[in-house]
């Protein structure tokens, strides 16, 4: 998770697109019987979830930062 916390929102979105493309390619390779490592799909889904979580955490931090000064 630390590797995703250091990236900005644009980098995370690019990474998300790459991970989703990798999962898409895995699914087609799996259907074609060309996959040797079947855990690849599970790892890709987990990576996508990690990236989405990092994006959500950044959004929450930005909202909290925007709200905090106004309440003081």
PDB file with one MODEL, atoms N, CA, C and O in Angstrom:
MODEL        1
ATOM      1  N   UNK A   1       0.823  -1.183   0.000  1.00  0.00           N
ATOM      2  CA  UNK A   1       0.000   0.000   0.000  1.00  0.00           C
ATOM      3  C   UNK A   1       0.869   1.249   0.000  1.00  0.00           C
ATOM      4  O   UNK A   1       0.458   2.283  -0.528  1.00  0.00           O
ATOM      5  N   UNK A   2       2.044   1.175   0.573  1.00  0.00           N
ATOM      6  CA  UNK A   2       2.921   2.332   0.633  1.00  0.00           C
ATOM      7  C   UNK A   2       3.352   2.800  -0.748  1.00  0.00           C
ATOM      8  O   UNK A   2       3.556   3.994  -0.965  1.00  0.00           O
ATOM      9  N   UNK A   3       3.489   1.882  -1.668  1.00  0.00           N
ATOM     10  CA  UNK A   3       3.915   2.261  -3.008  1.00  0.00           C
ATOM     11  C   UNK A   3       2.856   3.112  -3.712  1.00  0.00           C
ATOM     12  O   UNK A   3       3.190   3.892  -4.604  1.00  0.00           O
ATOM     13  N   UNK A   4       1.608   2.975  -3.330  1.00  0.00           N
ATOM     14  CA  UNK A   4       0.541   3.744  -3.957  1.00  0.00           C
ATOM     15  C   UNK A   4       0.315   5.080  -3.257  1.00  0.00           C
ATOM     16  O   UNK A   4      -0.189   6.022  -3.869  1.00  0.00           O
ATOM     17  N   UNK A   5       0.681   5.170  -1.989  1.00  0.00           N
ATOM     18  CA  UNK A   5       0.465   6.405  -1.244  1.00  0.00           C
ATOM     19  C   UNK A   5       1.363   7.537  -1.727  1.00  0.00           C
ATOM     20  O   UNK A   5       1.025   8.709  -1.555  1.00  0.00           O
ATOM     21  N   UNK A   6       2.493   7.206  -2.324  1.00  0.00           N
ATOM     22  CA  UNK A   6       3.446   8.211  -2.764  1.00  0.00           C
ATOM     23  C   UNK A   6       3.115   8.782  -4.144  1.00  0.00           C
ATOM     24  O   UNK A   6       3.776   9.713  -4.603  1.00  0.00           O
ATOM     25  N   UNK A   7       2.108   8.234  -4.798  1.00  0.00           N
ATOM     26  CA  UNK A   7       1.774   8.665  -6.157  1.00  0.00           C
ATOM     27  C   UNK A   7       0.623   9.669  -6.123  1.00  0.00           C
ATOM     28  O   UNK A   7      -0.225   9.646  -5.231  1.00  0.00           O
ATOM     29  N   UNK A   8       0.624  10.544  -7.118  1.00  0.00           N
ATOM     30  CA  UNK A   8      -0.485  11.500  -7.191  1.00  0.00           C
ATOM     31  C   UNK A   8      -1.664  10.862  -7.919  1.00  0.00           C
ATOM     32  O   UNK A   8      -1.579   9.731  -8.399  1.00  0.00           O
ATOM     33  N   UNK A   9      -2.749  11.598  -7.990  1.00  0.00           N
ATOM     34  CA  UNK A   9      -3.996  11.050  -8.518  1.00  0.00           C
ATOM     35  C   UNK A   9      -3.879  10.646  -9.993  1.00  0.00           C
ATOM     36  O   UNK A   9      -4.423   9.617 -10.396  1.00  0.00           O
ATOM     37  N   UNK A  10      -3.173  11.451 -10.799  1.00  0.00           N
ATOM     38  CA  UNK A  10      -3.021  11.130 -12.216  1.00  0.00           C
ATOM     39  C   UNK A  10      -2.213   9.852 -12.425  1.00  0.00           C
ATOM     40  O   UNK A  10      -2.544   9.033 -13.282  1.00  0.00           O
ATOM     41  N   UNK A  11      -1.156   9.690 -11.638  1.00  0.00           N
ATOM     42  CA  UNK A  11      -0.349   8.470 -11.739  1.00  0.00           C
ATOM     43  C   UNK A  11      -1.162   7.247 -11.341  1.00  0.00           C
ATOM     44  O   UNK A  11      -1.044   6.186 -11.955  1.00  0.00           O
ATOM     45  N   UNK A  12      -1.987   7.401 -10.311  1.00  0.00           N
ATOM     46  CA  UNK A  12      -2.829   6.287  -9.870  1.00  0.00           C
ATOM     47  C   UNK A  12      -3.857   5.915 -10.936  1.00  0.00           C
ATOM     48  O   UNK A  12      -4.135   4.736 -11.151  1.00  0.00           O
ATOM     49  N   UNK A  13      -4.415   6.915 -11.598  1.00  0.00           N
ATOM     50  CA  UNK A  13      -5.386   6.625 -12.650  1.00  0.00           C
ATOM     51  C   UNK A  13      -4.735   5.900 -13.824  1.00  0.00           C
ATOM     52  O   UNK A  13      -5.332   4.993 -14.403  1.00  0.00           O
ATOM     53  N   UNK A  14      -3.511   6.297 -14.177  1.00  0.00           N
ATOM     54  CA  UNK A  14      -2.779   5.604 -15.251  1.00  0.00           C
ATOM     55  C   UNK A  14      -2.490   4.158 -14.842  1.00  0.00           C
ATOM     56  O   UNK A  14      -2.632   3.228 -15.635  1.00  0.00           O
ATOM     57  N   UNK A  15      -2.082   3.999 -13.587  1.00  0.00           N
ATOM     58  CA  UNK A  15      -1.798   2.656 -13.081  1.00  0.00           C
ATOM     59  C   UNK A  15      -3.054   1.797 -13.072  1.00  0.00           C
ATOM     60  O   UNK A  15      -2.994   0.603 -13.364  1.00  0.00           O
ATOM     61  N   UNK A  16      -4.182   2.392 -12.741  1.00  0.00           N
ATOM     62  CA  UNK A  16      -5.453   1.674 -12.733  1.00  0.00           C
ATOM     63  C   UNK A  16      -5.803   1.184 -14.138  1.00  0.00           C
ATOM     64  O   UNK A  16      -6.251   0.051 -14.311  1.00  0.00           O
ATOM     65  N   UNK A  17      -5.599   2.030 -15.125  1.00  0.00           N
ATOM     66  CA  UNK A  17      -5.866   1.639 -16.515  1.00  0.00           C
ATOM     67  C   UNK A  17      -4.961   0.473 -16.918  1.00  0.00           C
ATOM     68  O   UNK A  17      -5.411  -0.474 -17.564  1.00  0.00           O
ATOM     69  N   UNK A  18      -3.686   0.547 -16.531  1.00  0.00           N
ATOM     70  CA  UNK A  18      -2.747  -0.525 -16.856  1.00  0.00           C
ATOM     71  C   UNK A  18      -3.146  -1.845 -16.195  1.00  0.00           C
ATOM     72  O   UNK A  18      -3.096  -2.902 -16.823  1.00  0.00           O
ATOM     73  N   UNK A  19      -3.542  -1.773 -14.926  1.00  0.00           N
ATOM     74  CA  UNK A  19      -3.924  -2.992 -14.195  1.00  0.00           C
ATOM     75  C   UNK A  19      -5.193  -3.603 -14.780  1.00  0.00           C
ATOM     76  O   UNK A  19      -5.303  -4.823 -14.895  1.00  0.00           O
ATOM     77  N   UNK A  20      -6.149  -2.754 -15.149  1.00  0.00           N
ATOM     78  CA  UNK A  20      -7.379  -3.270 -15.750  1.00  0.00           C
ATOM     79  C   UNK A  20      -7.100  -3.903 -17.104  1.00  0.00           C
ATOM     80  O   UNK A  20      -7.716  -4.909 -17.456  1.00  0.00           O
ATOM     81  N   UNK A  21      -6.175  -3.323 -17.871  1.00  0.00           N
ATOM     82  CA  UNK A  21      -5.787  -3.889 -19.163  1.00  0.00           C
ATOM     83  C   UNK A  21      -5.119  -5.249 -18.948  1.00  0.00           C
ATOM     84  O   UNK A  21      -5.371  -6.199 -19.690  1.00  0.00           O
ATOM     85  N   UNK A  22      -4.264  -5.330 -17.924  1.00  0.00           N
ATOM     86  CA  UNK A  22      -3.590  -6.596 -17.617  1.00  0.00           C
ATOM     87  C   UNK A  22      -4.608  -7.675 -17.242  1.00  0.00           C
ATOM     88  O   UNK A  22      -4.476  -8.827 -17.655  1.00  0.00           O
ATOM     89  N   UNK A  23      -5.621  -7.301 -16.460  1.00  0.00           N
ATOM     90  CA  UNK A  23      -6.662  -8.259 -16.088  1.00  0.00           C
ATOM     91  C   UNK A  23      -7.459  -8.691 -17.316  1.00  0.00           C
ATOM     92  O   UNK A  23      -7.799  -9.866 -17.458  1.00  0.00           O
ATOM     93  N   UNK A  24      -7.753  -7.757 -18.188  1.00  0.00           N
ATOM     94  CA  UNK A  24      -8.476  -8.065 -19.430  1.00  0.00           C
ATOM     95  C   UNK A  24      -7.674  -9.053 -20.277  1.00  0.00           C
ATOM     96  O   UNK A  24      -8.219 -10.038 -20.777  1.00  0.00           O
ATOM     97  N   UNK A  25      -6.381  -8.783 -20.433  1.00  0.00           N
ATOM     98  CA  UNK A  25      -5.521  -9.679 -21.206  1.00  0.00           C
ATOM     99  C   UNK A  25      -5.423 -11.051 -20.560  1.00  0.00           C
ATOM    100  O   UNK A  25      -5.401 -12.070 -21.251  1.00  0.00           O
ATOM    101  N   UNK A  26      -5.363 -11.077 -19.230  1.00  0.00           N
ATOM    102  CA  UNK A  26      -5.306 -12.352 -18.519  1.00  0.00           C
ATOM    103  C   UNK A  26      -6.558 -13.178 -18.791  1.00  0.00           C
ATOM    104  O   UNK A  26      -6.474 -14.381 -19.041  1.00  0.00           O
ATOM    105  N   UNK A  27      -7.716 -12.531 -18.742  1.00  0.00           N
ATOM    106  CA  UNK A  27      -8.972 -13.262 -18.946  1.00  0.00           C
ATOM    107  C   UNK A  27      -9.034 -13.880 -20.333  1.00  0.00           C
ATOM    108  O   UNK A  27      -9.490 -15.013 -20.490  1.00  0.00           O
ATOM    109  N   UNK A  28      -8.576 -13.144 -21.341  1.00  0.00           N
ATOM    110  CA  UNK A  28      -8.583 -13.707 -22.692  1.00  0.00           C
ATOM    111  C   UNK A  28      -7.559 -14.828 -22.830  1.00  0.00           C
ATOM    112  O   UNK A  28      -7.827 -15.830 -23.492  1.00  0.00           O
ATOM    113  N   UNK A  29      -6.398 -14.673 -22.218  1.00  0.00           N
ATOM    114  CA  UNK A  29      -5.387 -15.723 -22.266  1.00  0.00           C
ATOM    115  C   UNK A  29      -5.869 -16.966 -21.520  1.00  0.00           C
ATOM    116  O   UNK A  29      -5.617 -18.094 -21.945  1.00  0.00           O
ATOM    117  N   UNK A  30      -6.562 -16.748 -20.408  1.00  0.00           N
ATOM    118  CA  UNK A  30      -7.078 -17.865 -19.625  1.00  0.00           C
ATOM    119  C   UNK A  30      -8.124 -18.634 -20.429  1.00  0.00           C
ATOM    120  O   UNK A  30      -8.136 -19.865 -20.433  1.00  0.00           O
ATOM    121  N   UNK A  31      -8.995 -17.898 -21.104  1.00  0.00           N
ATOM    122  CA  UNK A  31     -10.033 -18.549 -21.911  1.00  0.00           C
ATOM    123  C   UNK A  31      -9.410 -19.311 -23.073  1.00  0.00           C
ATOM    124  O   UNK A  31      -9.939 -20.332 -23.511  1.00  0.00           O
ATOM    125  N   UNK A  32      -8.282 -18.807 -23.568  1.00  0.00           N
ATOM    126  CA  UNK A  32      -7.598 -19.471 -24.673  1.00  0.00           C
ATOM    127  C   UNK A  32      -6.695 -20.592 -24.227  1.00  0.00           C
ATOM    128  O   UNK A  32      -6.121 -21.291 -25.063  1.00  0.00           O
ATOM    129  N   UNK A  33      -6.554 -20.782 -22.925  1.00  0.00           N
ATOM    130  CA  UNK A  33      -5.736 -21.870 -22.405  1.00  0.00           C
ATOM    131  C   UNK A  33      -4.244 -21.592 -22.447  1.00  0.00           C
ATOM    132  O   UNK A  33      -3.442 -22.525 -22.439  1.00  0.00           O
ATOM    133  N   UNK A  34      -3.858 -20.318 -22.493  1.00  0.00           N
ATOM    134  CA  UNK A  34      -2.443 -19.974 -22.610  1.00  0.00           C
ATOM    135  C   UNK A  34      -1.810 -19.578 -21.281  1.00  0.00           C
ATOM    136  O   UNK A  34      -0.635 -19.214 -21.243  1.00  0.00           O
ATOM    137  N   UNK A  35      -2.571 -19.644 -20.195  1.00  0.00           N
ATOM    138  CA  UNK A  35      -2.078 -19.169 -18.892  1.00  0.00           C
ATOM    139  C   UNK A  35      -1.458 -20.321 -18.116  1.00  0.00           C
ATOM    140  O   UNK A  35      -2.048 -21.394 -17.987  1.00  0.00           O
ATOM    141  N   UNK A  36      -0.259 -20.078 -17.603  1.00  0.00           N
ATOM    142  CA  UNK A  36       0.404 -21.075 -16.756  1.00  0.00           C
ATOM    143  C   UNK A  36       0.157 -20.778 -15.282  1.00  0.00           C
ATOM    144  O   UNK A  36      -0.011 -21.697 -14.480  1.00  0.00           O
ATOM    145  N   UNK A  37       0.135 -19.485 -14.921  1.00  0.00           N
ATOM    146  CA  UNK A  37      -0.041 -19.072 -13.529  1.00  0.00           C
ATOM    147  C   UNK A  37      -1.454 -18.532 -13.349  1.00  0.00           C
ATOM    148  O   UNK A  37      -1.739 -17.396 -13.730  1.00  0.00           O
ATOM    149  N   UNK A  38      -2.338 -19.338 -12.771  1.00  0.00           N
ATOM    150  CA  UNK A  38      -3.734 -18.941 -12.625  1.00  0.00           C
ATOM    151  C   UNK A  38      -3.941 -17.946 -11.493  1.00  0.00           C
ATOM    152  O   UNK A  38      -5.004 -17.331 -11.409  1.00  0.00           O
ATOM    153  N   UNK A  39      -2.955 -17.773 -10.621  1.00  0.00           N
ATOM    154  CA  UNK A  39      -3.063 -16.799  -9.532  1.00  0.00           C
ATOM    155  C   UNK A  39      -2.887 -15.365 -10.036  1.00  0.00           C
ATOM    156  O   UNK A  39      -3.157 -14.409  -9.309  1.00  0.00           O
ATOM    157  N   UNK A  40      -2.443 -15.223 -11.255  1.00  0.00           N
ATOM    158  CA  UNK A  40      -2.225 -13.903 -11.848  1.00  0.00           C
ATOM    159  C   UNK A  40      -3.504 -13.068 -11.834  1.00  0.00           C
ATOM    160  O   UNK A  40      -3.459 -11.870 -11.554  1.00  0.00           O
ATOM    161  N   UNK A  41      -4.621 -13.679 -12.129  1.00  0.00           N
ATOM    162  CA  UNK A  41      -5.897 -12.976 -12.160  1.00  0.00           C
ATOM    163  C   UNK A  41      -6.292 -12.460 -10.791  1.00  0.00           C
ATOM    164  O   UNK A  41      -6.761 -11.330 -10.656  1.00  0.00           O
ATOM    165  N   UNK A  42      -6.102 -13.285  -9.781  1.00  0.00           N
ATOM    166  CA  UNK A  42      -6.418 -12.890  -8.406  1.00  0.00           C
ATOM    167  C   UNK A  42      -5.529 -11.730  -7.970  1.00  0.00           C
ATOM    168  O   UNK A  42      -5.995 -10.790  -7.327  1.00  0.00           O
ATOM    169  N   UNK A  43      -4.252 -11.803  -8.320  1.00  0.00           N
ATOM    170  CA  UNK A  43      -3.324 -10.734  -7.967  1.00  0.00           C
ATOM    171  C   UNK A  43      -3.672  -9.441  -8.689  1.00  0.00           C
ATOM    172  O   UNK A  43      -3.548  -8.357  -8.118  1.00  0.00           O
ATOM    173  N   UNK A  44      -4.103  -9.546  -9.926  1.00  0.00           N
ATOM    174  CA  UNK A  44      -4.480  -8.357 -10.691  1.00  0.00           C
ATOM    175  C   UNK A  44      -5.702  -7.690 -10.070  1.00  0.00           C
ATOM    176  O   UNK A  44      -5.754  -6.465  -9.957  1.00  0.00           O
ATOM    177  N   UNK A  45      -6.686  -8.492  -9.668  1.00  0.00           N
ATOM    178  CA  UNK A  45      -7.876  -7.924  -9.021  1.00  0.00           C
ATOM    179  C   UNK A  45      -7.521  -7.236  -7.704  1.00  0.00           C
ATOM    180  O   UNK A  45      -8.066  -6.181  -7.382  1.00  0.00           O
ATOM    181  N   UNK A  46      -6.613  -7.834  -6.953  1.00  0.00           N
ATOM    182  CA  UNK A  46      -6.193  -7.231  -5.689  1.00  0.00           C
ATOM    183  C   UNK A  46      -5.437  -5.930  -5.925  1.00  0.00           C
ATOM    184  O   UNK A  46      -5.611  -4.967  -5.178  1.00  0.00           O
ATOM    185  N   UNK A  47      -4.602  -5.895  -6.958  1.00  0.00           N
ATOM    186  CA  UNK A  47      -3.884  -4.662  -7.281  1.00  0.00           C
ATOM    187  C   UNK A  47      -4.846  -3.553  -7.670  1.00  0.00           C
ATOM    188  O   UNK A  47      -4.663  -2.400  -7.279  1.00  0.00           O
ATOM    189  N   UNK A  48      -5.871  -3.899  -8.438  1.00  0.00           N
ATOM    190  CA  UNK A  48      -6.882  -2.914  -8.828  1.00  0.00           C
ATOM    191  C   UNK A  48      -7.576  -2.370  -7.582  1.00  0.00           C
ATOM    192  O   UNK A  48      -7.802  -1.165  -7.469  1.00  0.00           O
ATOM    193  N   UNK A  49      -7.910  -3.250  -6.657  1.00  0.00           N
ATOM    194  CA  UNK A  49      -8.566  -2.820  -5.419  1.00  0.00           C
ATOM    195  C   UNK A  49      -7.642  -1.910  -4.608  1.00  0.00           C
ATOM    196  O   UNK A  49      -8.102  -0.937  -4.011  1.00  0.00           O
ATOM    197  N   UNK A  50      -6.358  -2.216  -4.583  1.00  0.00           N
ATOM    198  CA  UNK A  50      -5.409  -1.378  -3.846  1.00  0.00           C
ATOM    199  C   UNK A  50      -5.324   0.021  -4.447  1.00  0.00           C
ATOM    200  O   UNK A  50      -5.291   1.014  -3.720  1.00  0.00           O
ATOM    201  N   UNK A  51      -5.290   0.095  -5.770  1.00  0.00           N
ATOM    202  CA  UNK A  51      -5.219   1.395  -6.438  1.00  0.00           C
ATOM    203  C   UNK A  51      -6.497   2.191  -6.180  1.00  0.00           C
ATOM    204  O   UNK A  51      -6.440   3.386  -5.893  1.00  0.00           O
ATOM    205  N   UNK A  52      -7.639   1.532  -6.281  1.00  0.00           N
ATOM    206  CA  UNK A  52      -8.905   2.217  -6.022  1.00  0.00           C
ATOM    207  C   UNK A  52      -8.985   2.706  -4.578  1.00  0.00           C
ATOM    208  O   UNK A  52      -9.511   3.787  -4.314  1.00  0.00           O
ATOM    209  N   UNK A  53      -8.467   1.916  -3.649  1.00  0.00           N
ATOM    210  CA  UNK A  53      -8.444   2.318  -2.250  1.00  0.00           C
ATOM    211  C   UNK A  53      -7.552   3.546  -2.057  1.00  0.00           C
ATOM    212  O   UNK A  53      -7.912   4.467  -1.324  1.00  0.00           O
ATOM    213  N   UNK A  54      -6.400   3.559  -2.708  1.00  0.00           N
ATOM    214  CA  UNK A  54      -5.489   4.701  -2.600  1.00  0.00           C
ATOM    215  C   UNK A  54      -6.141   5.965  -3.150  1.00  0.00           C
ATOM    216  O   UNK A  54      -5.992   7.044  -2.577  1.00  0.00           O
ATOM    217  N   UNK A  55      -6.863   5.832  -4.261  1.00  0.00           N
ATOM    218  CA  UNK A  55      -7.564   6.985  -4.841  1.00  0.00           C
ATOM    219  C   UNK A  55      -8.640   7.481  -3.869  1.00  0.00           C
ATOM    220  O   UNK A  55      -8.780   8.686  -3.660  1.00  0.00           O
ATOM    221  N   UNK A  56      -9.381   6.574  -3.288  1.00  0.00           N
ATOM    222  CA  UNK A  56     -10.426   6.955  -2.330  1.00  0.00           C
ATOM    223  C   UNK A  56      -9.829   7.640  -1.108  1.00  0.00           C
ATOM    224  O   UNK A  56     -10.381   8.624  -0.616  1.00  0.00           O
ATOM    225  N   UNK A  57      -8.718   7.131  -0.621  1.00  0.00           N
ATOM    226  CA  UNK A  57      -8.072   7.735   0.542  1.00  0.00           C
ATOM    227  C   UNK A  57      -7.609   9.158   0.232  1.00  0.00           C
ATOM    228  O   UNK A  57      -7.732  10.050   1.071  1.00  0.00           O
ATOM    229  N   UNK A  58      -7.080   9.367  -0.964  1.00  0.00           N
ATOM    230  CA  UNK A  58      -6.661  10.714  -1.350  1.00  0.00           C
ATOM    231  C   UNK A  58      -7.856  11.649  -1.445  1.00  0.00           C
ATOM    232  O   UNK A  58      -7.779  12.806  -1.033  1.00  0.00           O
ATOM    233  N   UNK A  59      -8.961  11.147  -1.987  1.00  0.00           N
ATOM    234  CA  UNK A  59     -10.168  11.969  -2.075  1.00  0.00           C
ATOM    235  C   UNK A  59     -10.671  12.352  -0.681  1.00  0.00           C
ATOM    236  O   UNK A  59     -11.071  13.494  -0.455  1.00  0.00           O
ATOM    237  N   UNK A  60     -10.652  11.398   0.249  1.00  0.00           N
ATOM    238  CA  UNK A  60     -11.090  11.679   1.607  1.00  0.00           C
ATOM    239  C   UNK A  60     -10.182  12.698   2.296  1.00  0.00           C
ATOM    240  O   UNK A  60     -10.658  13.581   3.010  1.00  0.00           O
ATOM    241  N   UNK A  61      -8.870  12.569   2.076  1.00  0.00           N
ATOM    242  CA  UNK A  61      -7.931  13.517   2.665  1.00  0.00           C
ATOM    243  C   UNK A  61      -8.164  14.921   2.113  1.00  0.00           C
ATOM    244  O   UNK A  61      -8.114  15.902   2.855  1.00  0.00           O
ATOM    245  N   UNK A  62      -8.420  15.010   0.808  1.00  0.00           N
ATOM    246  CA  UNK A  62      -8.663  16.312   0.185  1.00  0.00           C
ATOM    247  C   UNK A  62      -9.945  16.938   0.721  1.00  0.00           C
ATOM    248  O   UNK A  62      -9.989  18.142   0.976  1.00  0.00           O
ATOM    249  N   UNK A  63     -10.982  16.134   0.894  1.00  0.00           N
ATOM    250  CA  UNK A  63     -12.241  16.653   1.423  1.00  0.00           C
ATOM    251  C   UNK A  63     -12.079  17.087   2.876  1.00  0.00           C
ATOM    252  O   UNK A  63     -12.614  18.118   3.284  1.00  0.00           O
ATOM    253  N   UNK A  64     -11.345  16.304   3.648  1.00  0.00           N
ATOM    254  CA  UNK A  64     -11.127  16.638   5.049  1.00  0.00           C
ATOM    255  C   UNK A  64     -10.303  17.918   5.176  1.00  0.00           C
ATOM    256  O   UNK A  64     -10.555  18.742   6.054  1.00  0.00           O
ATOM    257  N   UNK A  65      -9.329  18.076   4.304  1.00  0.00           N
ATOM    258  CA  UNK A  65      -8.495  19.279   4.335  1.00  0.00           C
ATOM    259  C   UNK A  65      -9.313  20.512   3.937  1.00  0.00           C
ATOM    260  O   UNK A  65      -9.084  21.605   4.453  1.00  0.00           O
ATOM    261  N   UNK A  66     -10.242  20.336   3.042  1.00  0.00           N
ATOM    262  CA  UNK A  66     -11.078  21.447   2.594  1.00  0.00           C
ATOM    263  C   UNK A  66     -12.092  21.854   3.673  1.00  0.00           C
ATOM    264  O   UNK A  66     -12.432  23.030   3.796  1.00  0.00           O
ATOM    265  N   UNK A  67     -12.563  20.891   4.440  1.00  0.00           N
ATOM    266  CA  UNK A  67     -13.562  21.149   5.459  1.00  0.00           C
ATOM    267  C   UNK A  67     -12.932  21.668   6.750  1.00  0.00           C
ATOM    268  O   UNK A  67     -13.501  22.551   7.392  1.00  0.00           O
ATOM    269  N   UNK A  68     -11.796  21.154   7.137  1.00  0.00           N
ATOM    270  CA  UNK A  68     -11.161  21.497   8.415  1.00  0.00           C
ATOM    271  C   UNK A  68     -10.906  22.989   8.609  1.00  0.00           C
ATOM    272  O   UNK A  68     -11.287  23.523   9.651  1.00  0.00           O
ATOM    273  N   UNK A  69     -10.279  23.695   7.660  1.00  0.00           N
ATOM    274  CA  UNK A  69     -10.035  25.116   7.887  1.00  0.00           C
ATOM    275  C   UNK A  69     -11.314  25.942   8.012  1.00  0.00           C
ATOM    276  O   UNK A  69     -11.319  26.955   8.711  1.00  0.00           O
ATOM    277  N   UNK A  70     -12.362  25.546   7.372  1.00  0.00           N
ATOM    278  CA  UNK A  70     -13.611  26.307   7.413  1.00  0.00           C
ATOM    279  C   UNK A  70     -14.286  26.195   8.771  1.00  0.00           C
ATOM    280  O   UNK A  70     -15.007  27.111   9.168  1.00  0.00           O
ATOM    281  N   UNK A  71     -14.078  25.111   9.489  1.00  0.00           N
ATOM    282  CA  UNK A  71     -14.743  24.927  10.778  1.00  0.00           C
ATOM    283  C   UNK A  71     -14.009  25.595  11.919  1.00  0.00           C
ATOM    284  O   UNK A  71     -14.578  25.750  13.000  1.00  0.00           O
ATOM    285  N   UNK A  72     -12.773  25.994  11.718  1.00  0.00           N
ATOM    286  CA  UNK A  72     -11.986  26.619  12.800  1.00  0.00           C
ATOM    287  C   UNK A  72     -12.299  28.070  12.958  1.00  0.00           C
ATOM    288  O   UNK A  72     -11.725  28.736  13.820  1.00  0.00           O
TER     289      UNK A  72
ENDMDL
END
